[in-house]
Amino acid sequence: MDNSSFEQTIPTLKVIVAGDGTVGKTSLIRQYCEGKFEKSRVATIGVDFQIQTIELPSGTVKLSIWDVAGQKQFKSVREIFYRGALATALVFDVSNPESLVNLKTWHEEITSISPSQKFLVIGNKIDLQATHALQNARGFAASIKAGYLETSALSGEHVPEMFTLLAGLANSI
């Protein structure tokens, strides 16, 4: 008998990485999936995605990571890709306070399409000079009942933890 028919199917969990352009969404994903950082990047047009297998305490899952374009002109395109997502990382640049303020709009945009979405707030670029906004970031995360983590796509600091937390949120639904 063919053993392949008895192979366990690995569940696929769709997650979104959202936030303003230039906050480092694509760099975080590339650092996690490919283990590299590219200093010069072209802006994401529309959406891009990567698949990564991850081990959780409950077992192996495939993380389908959707990188949505941060520029305002892509809003109508982005909304299509929110459907079916189980968790979202809202990313801001710790050296750019406006990118933190804009997370409220991102949160509203995503919950208008997916009201039961779970969130994780990510302060990226901790290798740069952080502003006083970090306390505000923790407050924002608490206000939307989200976890909070600071990362560096450049050094890779806390990037694996980010995706493990995101997978855990998606897997808990």
C-alpha positions, 0 to 999 in steps of 0.5 A: 500500500502507498504510504503517501496516502497516510502522510499527515497534511501540514496546515497552512496559516495565512498571515499578513505583514502590514504597515507604511511603506519603508518600515521594513516589512519586506526586509523582515520577511526576507530576513526570516525566510532567506536569512539575509538583509538587502540594504537597497529595496524596491517598494512592494507593488500590490502584494508578495508572499513567502511560505515558511514551515515553522515548528510550534508546540502544537506541531508543524505548520506552514506559514503563508506570509503576505507582504502588502504594499504600504503605499496609499494607492494600493489600498483597494488592492490590499483589501482583497488579500486580507480575506482569509488571514488569521493574524496580522503583524502591524509594523512601524519604524521606531525612528519614524513616529508617523509610522506608529500613528498610522498603525491605527488606520492600518488596524481599522482598514484590516478589521473592516475586512476581517473583524476577528483578526488577531494582531501583533505590533512590531517596532522595527529598525531598533538598530536605528535611533529610536524615538520616544514613541516606544511607550506609545507603541506599547500603549497602542498594542494594549489598546487593540489587545495585541502583543508587542515586540521590537525587531531589527531586520538588519541584524535579525534580532527578534525576527524569528520570535516575531514569526513564531508569535504570529504563527501562534496567534494564527494557530490559536483560532 
